[in-house]
Amino acid sequence: MFDLQSLTTFLGWCSLINVGILVLSTAIILFAKRTILQLHSQMFSVTESQLNQLYLQFIAHYKMLILIFNLVPYIALKLMQ
């Protein structure tokens, strides 16, 4: 099993990787928006205005999941040590 130090290290790396994915996803949506909109609207038969809302929901949900399942437990374990 994991000891507290290993679990803390694991959650720290999970947080870092997930924040990196969030930043990369946000950057792609911001800087390649036209290309991504065209690609996704053709692939999924969704209008571009709907995709804008879906992108925002994706970023918001992903950020909340990172906070709830990675960052908060990591901070709690760091405070316990």
C-alpha positions in Angstrom: 0.0 0.0 0.0 0.9 3.6 -0.2 2.3 5.5 2.8 1.3 9.1 3.2 4.5 10.4 1.6 4.0 8.2 -1.5 0.4 9.3 -1.7 1.3 12.9 -1.4 3.9 12.6 -4.1 1.5 10.7 -6.4 -1.2 13.4 -6.0 1.3 16.1 -6.6 2.4 14.6 -9.9 -1.3 14.0 -10.8 -2.1 17.6 -10.1 0.9 18.8 -12.1 0.1 16.6 -15.1 -3.6 17.5 -15.1 -2.9 21.2 -14.8 -0.6 20.9 -17.8 -3.3 19.2 -19.8 -5.7 21.9 -18.8 -3.3 24.7 -19.9 -2.5 22.9 -23.1 -6.2 22.3 -23.9 -7.0 25.9 -23.1 -4.2 27.2 -25.3 -5.3 25.0 -28.2 -8.8 26.2 -27.9 -7.7 29.9 -27.7 -5.0 29.9 -30.4 -6.4 27.3 -32.9 -10.1 28.0 -32.4 -11.1 28.3 -36.0 -9.4 25.0 -37.0 -10.7 23.2 -34.0 -14.3 24.5 -34.5 -14.3 23.4 -38.1 -12.9 20.0 -37.3 -15.3 19.3 -34.4 -18.4 20.7 -36.1 -17.8 18.4 -39.1 -17.0 15.4 -36.9 -20.0 15.7 -34.5 -22.5 17.6 -36.5 -22.7 20.4 -33.9 -22.9 24.1 -34.7 -20.0 26.3 -34.0 -22.0 28.4 -31.4 -22.8 25.2 -29.6 -19.2 24.2 -29.6 -18.1 27.4 -28.0 -20.4 26.6 -25.1 -19.2 23.0 -25.0 -15.5 24.1 -24.9 -16.3 26.4 -21.9 -18.1 23.6 -20.1 -15.2 21.2 -20.8 -12.7 23.6 -19.3 -14.8 24.4 -16.3 -15.6 20.7 -15.5 -12.0 19.6 -16.0 -10.8 22.4 -13.7 -13.3 21.4 -11.0 -12.3 17.8 -11.2 -8.6 18.7 -10.9 -9.4 20.8 -7.8 -11.7 18.2 -6.2 -9.7 15.0 -6.9 -6.1 16.1 -7.1 -5.3 19.5 -5.6 -7.5 19.5 -2.5 -6.3 16.1 -1.3 -2.7 17.0 -2.1 -3.0 20.2 0.0 -4.7 18.3 2.8 -1.9 15.7 2.9 0.8 18.4 2.8 -0.9 20.1 5.8 -0.9 16.8 7.7 2.8 16.3 7.3 
